[in-house]
Each structure stands twice: as structure tokens, then as C-alpha cells.
């Protein structure tokens, strides 16, 4: 199954093209047949996808085999069942495309300082191996401590991030939001991501004229690990306990604060779906801005780190030379 998975970049390209073709009147099979012809590198994967669909497999189940995340599969499932599928393919394809671009930027920012630190360590090791320890003296010992400390810090951060990721991943959705909201740098982006998912679904429900009970019933058909299932179960308990809808929205962080204000005005359904759609687009723009801010904050931090590494390299080479010159 792993070999059938697409990269995030390929997922985005396929989803956007499928959405655009479906908007122009093509069926999902016709769209995939076209993509199979014009993108030879996807040929085998698309052919297997078409085969599964011909065999009666559910659309979203077939796409899940390509490695698309459960959150996006949930959105496609909802759109497939209640309309708006082409827009969903385009919207989430573009989101994946943007996230892939920003992820590459972050990796590019990290590669140079990490590479420089490795080279610094190799240089220090080379000096020792060549018998330069007597020359470097106490300054070499200080540089050694800085280099070793840097490596240990990076190792600690990597291990901590991995453990934190696994811990959060096993938590229910409402706890994930509570935890991730507090994480410096990425907290706002995570919160806006969930706000966007919620508003995307609510807009779809309102457009189809569903009541709250119908929304909950539909969400509870999703897998138990799905955020839609978990959220709907929580809301259902609150409604059974007699909690007012506005208080429920106020209670959970994954609902945007603007939703309370919109619902509190008691708008007609036609106006409500328009405002929901506009709010969804606003939140999406916020999400993009949050990601851009993360990149802008990481960049100067990386440049500072690179600068420190360069200074360490020069000190490592020049300080012993200055000490020798003083002794002459």
C-alpha cells in the first residue's frame, strides 16, 4: 500500500486538476482518464484508482489509498455525499500545494545551518586528528563544548518533537486543539486550520438545509478517529444536557468566535450560508497569513544561528593563531 501513496505535491496536483475538470462537466472517471494520459508518472497509480472505482469502491476510500490525510478525506466524503465535490478538490488541493511550498521553504532554511554545524564538527575533529590540540589549547576546549552542546541541543529538540507529536496524535481532537494552541509559533495556525475545517463543513451543511440533528447524525457516520465524529459526539451530549447552541460554540476552541456573533443575529438561511462562506474564506486567508508569519520568524532565527556558527569557525581557527603570535 505504501508504494501506492502519492507525495503531498502530487496529491495537490491531482486534486486541483480533478476539481477543475469536474467543474467543467467531466465525471470523476473521465477526469482520471485524462490525468492518466497527460501525466505519465502517475499512470500506474491512477489506473489502480480507476480500477477500484470501477469495482464499486467508495470514492474517498479509494483516494485514502493514495496517502491523503483523514481530515481531507472527511471533507471529500462530506462533499461527495452532499454536493460541492469539485470545489472541495480544488480548495484542499490548493491548501496542500501551499503547505508543501512552505514546508520546502522551512527545510531549505534548516538545511544550511545544520550542514554548517556538521562541517564545524568535522573541522574540529580534523584539527584534533591532525595533532592541533596543543595549538588550540583552552580556546579549543571552549569551542568543543559549544559544538558538543549544539549537537546535544539539536538531538534533544528532535527527540522532544517526536515524543510530543506521538503524544498529541493519541489525544482526542478537543485535547489536541487545547495543547497545540499553546505551542509557540504554530498555535494560531493550528487553531485557524481547525476553524477552517469546521466552517467549510458548516457552510456545506447550511447550503443543503440540514438541521443541527441532521448534521450530528451525518458526522457520526465518519470513522471514530475522525475529528467530525469526535466533535459531533461532544455537541450531541451538550444538546442532550440542554446546553444552548451559543454556549456550545463558546465552549469549544475549534469554533471561531465570529460564528457566535453570526448565529446570535438570527439570520435567514440564505443570508446565513453567504456569511458562512465569506467567513470560511476569511479564515482561510488568516491561515495562510499565519503560515507566512511562521516562515518569517524562522528565517531570521536561522540566519542568526548561521552567523553564530560562522563566528565559532573563525574563532576556532584564528584564536590559536593570535595566541601563537603573542608568544613570539
N, C-alpha and C positions, 0 to 999 in steps of 0.2 A: 504493500500500500504506500510506503514512504516514497518509492520511486515515482509514483503517480502524482505526487504533490508538486504544485507549481510554486515558484518563488513569489514573494509578495509583488514584485514588479510585474511578473507575468499574470498573476491574478488580476491586478488592476487593469492591465491592457485588455484582457479578455472580457472582464465585466463591463468596461466602458463601451467596447465595440458591440457587445451583445445588446446592451441597453439602447445604444444609438440606432441599431438596426431594427430592434423591436418597436421603437418609437416611429419608425418609418414603415411599419406594417408587416415586417418579417416575423415568422414564428420563431420559437427558440431553436428548433431543429434546423430551419433554414439559415439562421444566424450562425449556428455552429458549423454547418456545412461550408458556409462562406469562409469562416475563420480557418477551417481546416485547409482550404485551398490557398489562402493568401499568407498564412503563417506556417510554413513547413515545419518549423521547430516544435510547434505544438501539435503536429498531426496525430501522433500516436495517442496522446492524452485526450485530445478532443474526440478522436474516433472511439475511444473507450467510453467517454462521457455520452456520446450519441448512442452507443450500443446499450448502455444502462437505461437511458431514457426510452429507447425502443422496447426494452424488456419490461417496461411498466414501472421502473423505479421512480420515486418522487424526485422532482427537480432538485430541491435543496439537499436531499440526501446524496444525490449524485455529485453535486458541487462540493459537498463536505469532503468527499474523497480526494479532492484536489488540494486539500490543506487549508481551505478558507475557514477562518475562525468562527466559533459557535455564535458569537454576538452578531456577526454579519449574516450567518446562516439563518438566525432567528428573524432578522429583518426581511430577508428574501422570502422566508416562509410566510410571514405575515402579508407581504406584498403579493405573493403568488396566490394566496387564498382570497385576498380582498381587493385586488387591483393595485395599480401603481408599480408593477414589477419593473418596467423599463427605467423609470426614474430611480428606483432603488439600485439597480445595477450601475447606473451612471454615477449616482451620488456616492455610493460606497466604493466604487472603483476609483473615483477621483480622490476620495479620502485616503485610500490605500496608496495611491500614487504619490500624494503629498507626503504622507508619513514615510514612505520609502525614500523620497528625496531628502527629507530632513534627517532621517536615520543615517544616510550616507554622509551628510554634512558632519554629523556628530562623530562618526567613525573616522572621517578624514581629520577632524580636529584632534582626535585621540591618538591616531597612528604616529604622528611626528614626535610628540613628547615621549611616548612610550619607547619608540625606536631610539631616540636620543639617550634616554635613560639606560637602555640596553647597551648602547655603544659606549656610554660613560663607564658602565660596569666593566665592559670588555677592556677598555683602555686602562682602568685601574688594575685589573688582573694582569694585563700585559706588562705594565710597569713593574709589578711585583715579580712576575715570572722572569723579567729581564734583569733583575737584581737592583731595581731602582729604589728599594725600600730604604736603603741607607741614605739616599738623597732626599727622599720625600720627608723623612723624619716625622715629627709631630704633626705637621700640616697634612701629611698623607694619612695619618691616623684619623684626623678630624674628617677628612674627605671620605675615608672608608665608612665612618659612622653615618655620614649624610647619605651616601649611596645605599648602604645596607638598610638604613631607616626608610628610604624612599621605596625600595623593593618590598619591604615588610608592610608599609602602608598600602601600596597597591594591592598586594596579596590579601590583606585584611579587607579592603574595600570590595574586592571581587567576591570573596567568600561571604562577607556580610550581605552583599546584594543578592547572591544566590539563595542564601538561607531566608532572607526577607521575602524574596519572590515566592519561594515554595510555601512559606507560612501564609502569606496573603492569599495565594491561589487556593488554599484549602478552606478559606473563610467564606461564609455566605455573603451575598452581594452587599447587603447593607453594612456589614462589618468592613468589607473591602473599601467601600467609599469612605467610611469613617477613618480608617487607617491611612489610606492613600491621600486623603485631603490634607493631612498634617505633614506630609513629606515635603520638605523644602524644594523649591524649584518646579516640581512636577504636579503639586497638589491641585492647583487651579485647572490645569489642563485635564487631569483625570476627572475632576468634578464636571467640567464642561462637556467632556466626552459622554458621560452618563446622562447629562441633561439633554444632549443632542439625541441620543438613542431613545430616551423616553419621549421627547417631543415629536420625533419622527413617527413613532408608533401611535401616539395620541392623535396626531394630525390625520393619520391614515384611518383610525377608528372613527373620528368625528366626521370625516368625509363620507364614510359608509353608514353614518347614522346609528352607530352602536350605543347602547346604554352602558352604564358602568358595569352592571352584572354580566352583560354580554362580553365586554372587554375582559373581565376577570376570567370568565369561562374559556375564552379563546386562549388567553395567556397560560392557563393551567394545562393546556394540551401540549405545551412545549416540554422538552426534557427537564428533569428536576434540577440539573445543574445550571439551567438557563436562567439568566437574570430576570427574564419575563415571568417565569414560573415562580421564582422566589419572591419577587415584588408583589405579584398578584395574590399570593398566599397571605402575605403580611396585610395588604389592604383589605382582603376579604375578612380577616379576623377583626380588624378595626371597625369595619362596617357592621359586622355581626354584634360587636360590643356597643354599637350605637354612636361611634365617633363621627363627627361631622366631616364632610369631604375637605373643607378648607383646613381643618385641624390636621387631617391626614397628610395633606400636601405640605403643611408647615412642619410636620413631624419628621419627614424623611428628607435627607440631604440630596438625594438623586432627583428630586423635583426642583426645577428652577423657581426662584422666588417670584418671578413675573407671572407664573401660572396662577398663583393665588390671587393676584390682582385682576387678571383677566376673567377668571371664573367668578370672582366676587362682584363683577359688574352685571352678571346675568344676561349675557348677550344671546341673541338668536343663533341658531345653529349655523346659518350661512355666514354670519359675521364671525362666529367663533372659529370656524375652520380657516378663514382667511387670516385671522390674528395668530392662530396656532402655526400656520405655515410661515408667516413672517417671523414669528419668534424662533422657529426652528432654524431659519436662515441666519438670524442674528446670532444665535448660539453657535452655529457652525463657524461663522466668521470669528467669534470670540475664541473658539478652539484653535483656529489657525493662528490667531494672534498670540495665544498662549505658547504654542509650539515655537513660533518665531522668537518670542522673548527668551525661551529656554536656550535656543541656539545662540542668541546674542549675549546671554550671560555666560555660557560655556566658553565662547570664543576668547574673551579677554582673560579668563582664568587659565586657559590653555597657553595663551601667549606668555602670561606671567610665569607659568611653570616652565615653559621652554627657556625663557630668559634666565631663570634661576639655574637650570641645568647647564646653560652655556657658561654662566659665571663660574659654576663649580668646575667645569672642564678647564677653564683658563686658570683658575686658582690652583688646580691640581698640577698644572704644568709650569706655571710661572713662579709661584711662591718658592718652591725649592731652588729655582734658578736665582731668584733675588737673594735668598739666604746664602747661597754659594758665593755670589758676588760680594756680599758684605764680608764674607770670611777671607776674601783675597786681599 
